[in-house]
């Protein structure tokens, strides 16, 4: 409020303005108390006493415009001089030519009287304007180290920070926010902006979802006077990016606070800046901390794993990884795919080694190009295939039906119906005997084909016959596997032999 405004020169007052300025001068002449701030402090003696004692002494001159104009030319009290010059208009009964000053892009007309700054005249003549009236008191209040608050309908003064709640409400209601609870949106979110007045012991809370591109702090200090308008405010951002389950807030200080106070950083900006930094700090902290959405588990791995949605094998792999590695995991959803994807860039090989072995992983190629869920599924299947291979002899010289039967049997042993279905889907079943063999494995595994394949009556009949031989092949190991394969090949009528 220290700027005086740019002088615009004299102009004749329109009739409407003449009436408004005359009514203003009359009201101040009859009741100078309209200018006196309400007291909310504990000063031994009011700093305004001297000013208003001098104004009271003007009572005997109120009928003389000439005397009032002389008083407005001398003395050290700008408030007294501005008052005397302004009410001289009412004493004369005429409105002189008006001057104007440019304030915040607005042409503000006022009566130029006395040897006093334009800012003081504007502040006094607009005593009922919550913004402009501060111009009258700005220098005086700072000189006396006062705090002044301009509410919509009053002006409050204190010798210390002492914000009226109505002041906070008046200024907050000028922002774009409209909360049911006046100054707290009440929403749960990743973070929330907190602006607290220590003297009022009350706070404004704006969640990260509601925060918009304005500076609420700038609004709050826009109609107050203080040497340091921020001395009563604590600004912080609540967030959950920390190791404990309890909420935590980070205080905004220094240059960031100053930038926010003048509107160069907005509510949205201050929240996003803080959350981004704290999320980065937590993920690189080397501590165990787990979050899903708004739920914070602290370091409780059991509770975290319980809420994740995934297969038992996926949970087993992730649990082992997190037990070995202190990591902060911040997830938006409970999907296992999100958890594994968040680790994939740096830990793909370690996760796959937990799922399988070096022998399997080394055959998988560039892991960074593999989708995490599919890669883990393939690694698990690969490891099971190795285990199966160790129990089964290598069969050489197999024909087409024998190779197909061996492939299906090994996949069923390694990965059950899921892997078997994948293998059947991957091969081309061109002849009836191959189709009957595939159908026999489907029947043996109790797999639901869900209309994926079509079988003729003849193919279905052969499959029903071959099912018993497939059952024995899947159950067999070692030399028994060789014998079971020979029996299956004979039963199929393929003419193939080992």
TABEL-V253589 format. One record per pair of residues at least 6 apart in sequence whose C-alpha atoms are under 8 Angstrom apart, sorted by sequence separation. I is the first residue (numbers start at 1). GAP is how many residues later the second one is. D is the distance in whole Angstrom. If there is no record, write none. Layout:
i=I gap=GAP d=D
i=I gap=GAP d=D
This chain:
i=28 gap=6 d=7
i=61 gap=6 d=6
i=62 gap=6 d=7
i=75 gap=6 d=7
i=89 gap=6 d=6
i=101 gap=6 d=6
i=102 gap=6 d=6
i=112 gap=6 d=7
i=126 gap=6 d=6
i=127 gap=6 d=5
i=141 gap=6 d=7
i=149 gap=6 d=6
i=150 gap=6 d=6
i=179 gap=6 d=5
i=196 gap=6 d=6
i=197 gap=6 d=6
i=240 gap=6 d=8
i=242 gap=6 d=7
i=259 gap=6 d=6
i=260 gap=6 d=6
i=290 gap=6 d=6
i=291 gap=6 d=6
i=297 gap=6 d=7
i=429 gap=6 d=6
i=442 gap=6 d=8
i=489 gap=6 d=7
i=490 gap=6 d=7
i=28 gap=7 d=8
i=61 gap=7 d=6
i=74 gap=7 d=7
i=89 gap=7 d=8
i=100 gap=7 d=6
i=101 gap=7 d=5
i=126 gap=7 d=6
i=141 gap=7 d=7
i=148 gap=7 d=7
i=149 gap=7 d=5
i=196 gap=7 d=4
i=240 gap=7 d=6
i=260 gap=7 d=8
i=290 gap=7 d=5
i=291 gap=7 d=8
i=297 gap=7 d=6
i=308 gap=7 d=8
i=331 gap=7 d=7
i=412 gap=7 d=7
i=442 gap=7 d=7
i=489 gap=7 d=6
i=490 gap=7 d=8
i=72 gap=8 d=7
i=73 gap=8 d=7
i=100 gap=8 d=5
i=101 gap=8 d=7
i=113 gap=8 d=8
i=125 gap=8 d=8
i=148 gap=8 d=6
i=149 gap=8 d=6
i=195 gap=8 d=5
i=196 gap=8 d=6
i=221 gap=8 d=6
i=239 gap=8 d=6
i=240 gap=8 d=6
i=289 gap=8 d=7
i=290 gap=8 d=6
i=331 gap=8 d=7
i=353 gap=8 d=7
i=367 gap=8 d=8
i=411 gap=8 d=6
i=412 gap=8 d=5
i=473 gap=8 d=6
i=476 gap=8 d=7
i=489 gap=8 d=7
i=72 gap=9 d=4
i=100 gap=9 d=4
i=101 gap=9 d=8
i=112 gap=9 d=7
i=123 gap=9 d=5
i=124 gap=9 d=6
i=148 gap=9 d=4
i=194 gap=9 d=7
i=195 gap=9 d=5
i=221 gap=9 d=8
i=238 gap=9 d=7
i=239 gap=9 d=6
i=256 gap=9 d=8
i=289 gap=9 d=5
i=290 gap=9 d=6
i=352 gap=9 d=7
i=411 gap=9 d=5
i=58 gap=10 d=8
i=71 gap=10 d=6
i=72 gap=10 d=6
i=99 gap=10 d=6
i=100 gap=10 d=6
i=111 gap=10 d=7
i=122 gap=10 d=7
i=123 gap=10 d=4
i=147 gap=10 d=6
i=148 gap=10 d=6
i=194 gap=10 d=6
i=195 gap=10 d=7
i=238 gap=10 d=6
i=239 gap=10 d=6
i=260 gap=10 d=7
i=288 gap=10 d=8
i=289 gap=10 d=5
i=290 gap=10 d=7
i=305 gap=10 d=7
i=329 gap=10 d=8
i=72 gap=11 d=8
i=98 gap=11 d=6
i=99 gap=11 d=6
i=110 gap=11 d=7
i=122 gap=11 d=7
i=123 gap=11 d=6
i=124 gap=11 d=8
i=146 gap=11 d=7
i=147 gap=11 d=5
i=172 gap=11 d=7
i=193 gap=11 d=8
i=194 gap=11 d=5
i=238 gap=11 d=4
i=239 gap=11 d=8
i=288 gap=11 d=5
i=289 gap=11 d=8
i=290 gap=11 d=7
i=473 gap=11 d=5
i=486 gap=11 d=6
i=36 gap=12 d=8
i=72 gap=12 d=5
i=98 gap=12 d=6
i=99 gap=12 d=6
i=110 gap=12 d=6
i=123 gap=12 d=5
i=124 gap=12 d=6
i=146 gap=12 d=6
i=147 gap=12 d=6
i=193 gap=12 d=6
i=194 gap=12 d=7
i=237 gap=12 d=5
i=238 gap=12 d=6
i=349 gap=12 d=7
i=408 gap=12 d=6
i=411 gap=12 d=7
i=472 gap=12 d=6
i=473 gap=12 d=6
i=486 gap=12 d=7
i=71 gap=13 d=6
i=72 gap=13 d=5
i=98 gap=13 d=5
i=99 gap=13 d=6
i=122 gap=13 d=7
i=123 gap=13 d=4
i=146 gap=13 d=5
i=147 gap=13 d=6
i=169 gap=13 d=8
i=192 gap=13 d=6
i=193 gap=13 d=5
i=236 gap=13 d=6
i=237 gap=13 d=5
i=291 gap=13 d=8
i=71 gap=14 d=8
i=97 gap=14 d=7
i=98 gap=14 d=7
i=111 gap=14 d=8
i=122 gap=14 d=7
i=123 gap=14 d=8
i=145 gap=14 d=7
i=146 gap=14 d=6
i=147 gap=14 d=6
i=149 gap=14 d=7
i=169 gap=14 d=8
i=192 gap=14 d=5
i=193 gap=14 d=6
i=236 gap=14 d=5
i=237 gap=14 d=7
i=290 gap=14 d=7
i=305 gap=14 d=7
i=424 gap=14 d=7
i=69 gap=15 d=7
i=96 gap=15 d=7
i=110 gap=15 d=7
i=120 gap=15 d=6
i=121 gap=15 d=7
i=147 gap=15 d=8
i=149 gap=15 d=8
i=151 gap=15 d=7
i=152 gap=15 d=8
i=192 gap=15 d=4
i=193 gap=15 d=7
i=236 gap=15 d=4
i=237 gap=15 d=7
i=408 gap=15 d=7
i=469 gap=15 d=7
i=473 gap=15 d=8
i=36 gap=16 d=8
i=68 gap=16 d=5
i=69 gap=16 d=5
i=119 gap=16 d=5
i=120 gap=16 d=4
i=134 gap=16 d=7
i=151 gap=16 d=5
i=191 gap=16 d=6
i=192 gap=16 d=5
i=235 gap=16 d=6
i=236 gap=16 d=5
i=407 gap=16 d=8
i=408 gap=16 d=7
i=439 gap=16 d=8
i=68 gap=17 d=6
i=119 gap=17 d=7
i=120 gap=17 d=8
i=150 gap=17 d=7
i=190 gap=17 d=8
i=191 gap=17 d=5
i=234 gap=17 d=7
i=235 gap=17 d=5
i=149 gap=18 d=7
i=152 gap=18 d=7
i=189 gap=18 d=6
i=190 gap=18 d=7
i=193 gap=18 d=8
i=234 gap=18 d=8
i=235 gap=18 d=8
i=301 gap=18 d=8
i=349 gap=18 d=7
i=361 gap=18 d=7
i=469 gap=18 d=7
i=470 gap=18 d=7
i=68 gap=19 d=8
i=69 gap=19 d=6
i=131 gap=19 d=7
i=151 gap=19 d=7
i=186 gap=19 d=8
i=188 gap=19 d=7
i=189 gap=19 d=6
i=348 gap=19 d=7
i=360 gap=19 d=6
i=436 gap=19 d=8
i=469 gap=19 d=5
i=68 gap=20 d=6
i=130 gap=20 d=5
i=183 gap=20 d=7
i=184 gap=20 d=6
i=185 gap=20 d=6
i=187 gap=20 d=6
i=189 gap=20 d=7
i=348 gap=20 d=7
i=435 gap=20 d=7
i=130 gap=21 d=6
i=183 gap=21 d=5
i=184 gap=21 d=5
i=185 gap=21 d=6
i=186 gap=21 d=8
i=315 gap=21 d=8
i=355 gap=21 d=7
i=389 gap=21 d=8
i=439 gap=21 d=7
i=443 gap=21 d=8
i=65 gap=22 d=8
i=66 gap=22 d=8
i=130 gap=22 d=6
i=183 gap=22 d=6
i=184 gap=22 d=6
i=185 gap=22 d=7
i=195 gap=22 d=7
i=235 gap=22 d=8
i=314 gap=22 d=8
i=318 gap=22 d=8
i=360 gap=22 d=6
i=388 gap=22 d=7
i=466 gap=22 d=7
i=469 gap=22 d=8
i=32 gap=23 d=7
i=65 gap=23 d=4
i=129 gap=23 d=8
i=130 gap=23 d=7
i=183 gap=23 d=8
i=345 gap=23 d=7
i=352 gap=23 d=8
i=356 gap=23 d=6
i=360 gap=23 d=6
i=436 gap=23 d=5
i=440 gap=23 d=4
i=444 gap=23 d=6
i=64 gap=24 d=7
i=65 gap=24 d=7
i=130 gap=24 d=8
i=250 gap=24 d=8
i=344 gap=24 d=7
i=348 gap=24 d=8
i=352 gap=24 d=6
i=355 gap=24 d=6
i=356 gap=24 d=6
i=435 gap=24 d=7
i=436 gap=24 d=6
i=439 gap=24 d=6
i=440 gap=24 d=6
i=443 gap=24 d=7
i=444 gap=24 d=8
i=55 gap=25 d=6
i=62 gap=25 d=8
i=65 gap=25 d=8
i=86 gap=25 d=7
i=128 gap=25 d=7
i=130 gap=25 d=8
i=185 gap=25 d=8
i=309 gap=25 d=6
i=310 gap=25 d=7
i=351 gap=25 d=8
i=355 gap=25 d=6
i=385 gap=25 d=7
i=388 gap=25 d=7
i=438 gap=25 d=8
i=466 gap=25 d=7
i=51 gap=26 d=7
i=54 gap=26 d=7
i=58 gap=26 d=8
i=62 gap=26 d=7
i=65 gap=26 d=5
i=308 gap=26 d=5
i=309 gap=26 d=5
i=310 gap=26 d=5
i=356 gap=26 d=7
i=357 gap=26 d=7
i=385 gap=26 d=7
i=388 gap=26 d=6
i=421 gap=26 d=8
i=433 gap=26 d=7
i=436 gap=26 d=6
i=437 gap=26 d=6
i=440 gap=26 d=6
i=441 gap=26 d=7
i=444 gap=26 d=7
i=466 gap=26 d=7
i=64 gap=27 d=6
i=65 gap=27 d=5
i=85 gap=27 d=8
i=86 gap=27 d=7
i=307 gap=27 d=6
i=308 gap=27 d=6
i=309 gap=27 d=6
i=310 gap=27 d=8
i=352 gap=27 d=6
i=356 gap=27 d=5
i=387 gap=27 d=8
i=432 gap=27 d=6
i=436 gap=27 d=5
i=440 gap=27 d=5
i=444 gap=27 d=6
i=51 gap=28 d=7
i=52 gap=28 d=8
i=55 gap=28 d=8
i=63 gap=28 d=5
i=64 gap=28 d=7
i=85 gap=28 d=5
i=308 gap=28 d=6
i=344 gap=28 d=7
i=355 gap=28 d=8
i=385 gap=28 d=8
i=417 gap=28 d=6
i=51 gap=29 d=6
i=62 gap=29 d=6
i=85 gap=29 d=5
i=321 gap=29 d=8
i=384 gap=29 d=8
i=385 gap=29 d=5
i=416 gap=29 d=8
i=437 gap=29 d=7
i=441 gap=29 d=6
i=84 gap=30 d=8
i=321 gap=30 d=7
i=384 gap=30 d=5
i=385 gap=30 d=8
i=404 gap=30 d=8
i=408 gap=30 d=8
i=417 gap=30 d=6
i=440 gap=30 d=7
i=462 gap=30 d=8
i=82 gap=31 d=7
i=341 gap=31 d=6
i=384 gap=31 d=7
i=82 gap=32 d=7
i=340 gap=32 d=6
i=401 gap=32 d=8
i=405 gap=32 d=7
i=29 gap=33 d=7
i=81 gap=33 d=6
i=199 gap=33 d=7
i=318 gap=33 d=7
i=321 gap=33 d=8
i=340 gap=33 d=8
i=381 gap=33 d=6
i=401 gap=33 d=7
i=408 gap=33 d=7
i=412 gap=33 d=8
i=81 gap=34 d=7
i=82 gap=34 d=6
i=163 gap=34 d=7
i=198 gap=34 d=6
i=237 gap=34 d=6
i=241 gap=34 d=8
i=317 gap=34 d=7
i=320 gap=34 d=8
i=381 gap=34 d=6
i=81 gap=35 d=7
i=86 gap=35 d=8
i=165 gap=35 d=7
i=197 gap=35 d=6
i=198 gap=35 d=6
i=337 gap=35 d=7
i=163 gap=36 d=6
i=164 gap=36 d=7
i=197 gap=36 d=5
i=198 gap=36 d=7
i=239 gap=36 d=7
i=242 gap=36 d=8
i=337 gap=36 d=6
i=401 gap=36 d=8
i=162 gap=37 d=5
i=163 gap=37 d=6
i=196 gap=37 d=6
i=197 gap=37 d=7
i=237 gap=37 d=7
i=241 gap=37 d=6
i=293 gap=37 d=8
i=317 gap=37 d=6
i=78 gap=38 d=6
i=82 gap=38 d=6
i=83 gap=38 d=8
i=161 gap=38 d=6
i=162 gap=38 d=7
i=195 gap=38 d=7
i=196 gap=38 d=5
i=241 gap=38 d=6
i=288 gap=38 d=5
i=289 gap=38 d=7
i=290 gap=38 d=6
i=291 gap=38 d=6
i=292 gap=38 d=6
i=293 gap=38 d=6
i=317 gap=38 d=6
i=381 gap=38 d=8
i=78 gap=39 d=8
i=82 gap=39 d=5
i=86 gap=39 d=7
i=175 gap=39 d=8
i=195 gap=39 d=6
i=196 gap=39 d=6
i=243 gap=39 d=8
i=287 gap=39 d=5
i=288 gap=39 d=5
i=289 gap=39 d=4
i=290 gap=39 d=5
i=291 gap=39 d=5
i=292 gap=39 d=5
i=293 gap=39 d=5
i=194 gap=40 d=8
i=195 gap=40 d=5
i=221 gap=40 d=8
i=242 gap=40 d=6
i=286 gap=40 d=6
i=287 gap=40 d=6
i=288 gap=40 d=5
i=289 gap=40 d=6
i=290 gap=40 d=6
i=291 gap=40 d=6
i=292 gap=40 d=6
i=293 gap=40 d=6
i=72 gap=41 d=7
i=73 gap=41 d=5
i=74 gap=41 d=7
i=79 gap=41 d=7
i=83 gap=41 d=7
i=175 gap=41 d=7
i=194 gap=41 d=6
i=195 gap=41 d=7
i=241 gap=41 d=6
i=286 gap=41 d=6
i=287 gap=41 d=6
i=288 gap=41 d=8
i=292 gap=41 d=6
i=72 gap=42 d=4
i=73 gap=42 d=5
i=78 gap=42 d=7
i=82 gap=42 d=7
i=193 gap=42 d=8
i=194 gap=42 d=5
i=218 gap=42 d=7
i=285 gap=42 d=8
i=286 gap=42 d=7
i=292 gap=42 d=6
i=71 gap=43 d=8
i=72 gap=43 d=6
i=73 gap=43 d=8
i=193 gap=43 d=6
i=194 gap=43 d=6
i=217 gap=43 d=7
i=218 gap=43 d=5
i=285 gap=43 d=8
i=69 gap=44 d=7
i=70 gap=44 d=8
i=72 gap=44 d=8
i=172 gap=44 d=7
i=175 gap=44 d=7
i=193 gap=44 d=5
i=194 gap=44 d=7
i=217 gap=44 d=6
i=218 gap=44 d=6
i=243 gap=44 d=7
i=283 gap=44 d=7
i=284 gap=44 d=8
i=69 gap=45 d=6
i=79 gap=45 d=8
i=174 gap=45 d=8
i=192 gap=45 d=5
i=193 gap=45 d=6
i=215 gap=45 d=6
i=218 gap=45 d=6
i=243 gap=45 d=7
i=244 gap=45 d=8
i=283 gap=45 d=5
i=191 gap=46 d=7
i=192 gap=46 d=5
i=215 gap=46 d=7
i=243 gap=46 d=5
i=282 gap=46 d=6
i=283 gap=46 d=7
i=172 gap=47 d=7
i=191 gap=47 d=5
i=192 gap=47 d=7
i=215 gap=47 d=8
i=242 gap=47 d=7
i=283 gap=47 d=8
i=171 gap=48 d=6
i=172 gap=48 d=7
i=191 gap=48 d=4
i=215 gap=48 d=5
i=171 gap=49 d=6
i=190 gap=49 d=6
i=191 gap=49 d=7
i=214 gap=49 d=7
i=190 gap=50 d=7
i=215 gap=50 d=7
i=216 gap=50 d=8
i=215 gap=51 d=5
i=216 gap=51 d=7
i=245 gap=51 d=5
i=168 gap=52 d=7
i=214 gap=52 d=5
i=215 gap=52 d=5
i=244 gap=52 d=8
i=245 gap=52 d=6
i=213 gap=53 d=5
i=214 gap=53 d=6
i=244 gap=53 d=8
i=245 gap=53 d=5
i=212 gap=54 d=7
i=213 gap=54 d=6
i=214 gap=54 d=8
i=240 gap=54 d=8
i=244 gap=54 d=5
i=212 gap=55 d=6
i=213 gap=55 d=6
i=243 gap=55 d=6
i=244 gap=55 d=8
i=437 gap=55 d=8
i=211 gap=56 d=6
i=212 gap=56 d=5
i=213 gap=56 d=7
i=240 gap=56 d=7
i=243 gap=56 d=7
i=79 gap=57 d=7
i=211 gap=57 d=5
i=29 gap=58 d=6
i=79 gap=58 d=8
i=28 gap=59 d=7
i=433 gap=59 d=7
i=208 gap=60 d=7
i=211 gap=60 d=8
i=25 gap=61 d=6
i=26 gap=61 d=7
i=29 gap=61 d=8
i=413 gap=61 d=7
i=433 gap=61 d=8
i=25 gap=62 d=5
i=314 gap=62 d=8
i=412 gap=62 d=7
i=25 gap=63 d=8
i=208 gap=63 d=6
i=25 gap=64 d=7
i=26 gap=64 d=6
i=208 gap=64 d=8
i=409 gap=64 d=7
i=410 gap=64 d=8
i=25 gap=65 d=5
i=409 gap=65 d=5
i=22 gap=67 d=7
i=22 gap=68 d=6
i=161 gap=70 d=8
i=22 gap=71 d=8
i=161 gap=71 d=6
i=22 gap=72 d=8
i=151 gap=72 d=8
i=22 gap=73 d=7
i=150 gap=73 d=5
i=21 gap=74 d=8
i=149 gap=74 d=6
i=150 gap=74 d=6
i=193 gap=74 d=7
i=149 gap=75 d=5
i=148 gap=76 d=5
i=149 gap=76 d=7
i=18 gap=77 d=6
i=147 gap=77 d=7
i=148 gap=77 d=5
i=193 gap=77 d=8
i=147 gap=78 d=6
i=148 gap=78 d=7
i=193 gap=78 d=6
i=146 gap=79 d=8
i=147 gap=79 d=5
i=192 gap=79 d=7
i=406 gap=79 d=8
i=146 gap=80 d=6
i=191 gap=80 d=7
i=405 gap=80 d=8
i=145 gap=81 d=7
i=146 gap=81 d=8
i=13 gap=82 d=7
i=145 gap=82 d=7
i=13 gap=83 d=7
i=142 gap=83 d=7
i=402 gap=83 d=8
i=12 gap=84 d=7
i=13 gap=84 d=6
i=141 gap=84 d=7
i=142 gap=84 d=6
i=191 gap=84 d=7
i=12 gap=85 d=4
i=13 gap=85 d=6
i=141 gap=85 d=7
i=142 gap=85 d=6
i=190 gap=85 d=8
i=392 gap=85 d=6
i=393 gap=85 d=6
i=11 gap=86 d=5
i=12 gap=86 d=6
i=391 gap=86 d=6
i=392 gap=86 d=5
i=393 gap=86 d=7
i=10 gap=87 d=6
i=11 gap=87 d=5
i=138 gap=87 d=6
i=391 gap=87 d=6
i=395 gap=87 d=8
i=402 gap=87 d=7
i=10 gap=88 d=5
i=11 gap=88 d=6
i=393 gap=88 d=8
i=401 gap=88 d=7
i=10 gap=89 d=4
i=35 gap=89 d=7
i=134 gap=89 d=7
i=392 gap=89 d=7
i=393 gap=89 d=8
i=9 gap=90 d=5
i=10 gap=90 d=7
i=134 gap=90 d=8
i=8 gap=91 d=6
i=9 gap=91 d=6
i=131 gap=91 d=8
i=134 gap=91 d=7
i=7 gap=92 d=7
i=8 gap=92 d=5
i=35 gap=92 d=7
i=131 gap=92 d=6
i=7 gap=93 d=6
i=8 gap=93 d=5
i=34 gap=93 d=8
i=130 gap=93 d=7
i=401 gap=93 d=7
i=7 gap=94 d=4
i=8 gap=94 d=7
i=402 gap=94 d=7
i=6 gap=95 d=5
i=7 gap=95 d=7
i=401 gap=95 d=8
i=5 gap=96 d=5
i=6 gap=96 d=5
i=5 gap=97 d=5
i=6 gap=97 d=7
i=47 gap=97 d=7
i=399 gap=97 d=6
i=5 gap=98 d=5
i=398 gap=98 d=7
i=399 gap=98 d=8
i=398 gap=99 d=7
i=25 gap=100 d=8
i=398 gap=100 d=6
i=24 gap=101 d=7
i=397 gap=101 d=6
i=396 gap=102 d=7
i=190 gap=103 d=8
i=395 gap=103 d=8
i=21 gap=104 d=8
i=190 gap=104 d=7
i=189 gap=105 d=7
i=188 gap=106 d=7
i=4 gap=113 d=7
i=5 gap=113 d=8
i=4 gap=114 d=6
i=5 gap=114 d=7
i=4 gap=115 d=5
i=43 gap=115 d=8
i=3 gap=116 d=8
i=38 gap=116 d=8
i=40 gap=116 d=6
i=41 gap=116 d=7
i=42 gap=116 d=7
i=43 gap=116 d=6
i=37 gap=117 d=8
i=38 gap=117 d=6
i=39 gap=117 d=6
i=40 gap=117 d=6
i=41 gap=117 d=4
i=42 gap=117 d=7
i=37 gap=118 d=5
i=38 gap=118 d=5
i=39 gap=118 d=5
i=40 gap=118 d=5
i=41 gap=118 d=5
i=36 gap=119 d=8
i=37 gap=119 d=5
i=38 gap=119 d=6
i=39 gap=119 d=6
i=41 gap=119 d=7
i=37 gap=120 d=6
i=41 gap=121 d=7
i=40 gap=122 d=7
i=4 gap=131 d=8
i=1 gap=133 d=7
i=2 gap=133 d=7
i=1 gap=134 d=6
i=2 gap=136 d=7
i=1 gap=137 d=6
i=2 gap=137 d=7
i=1 gap=224 d=8
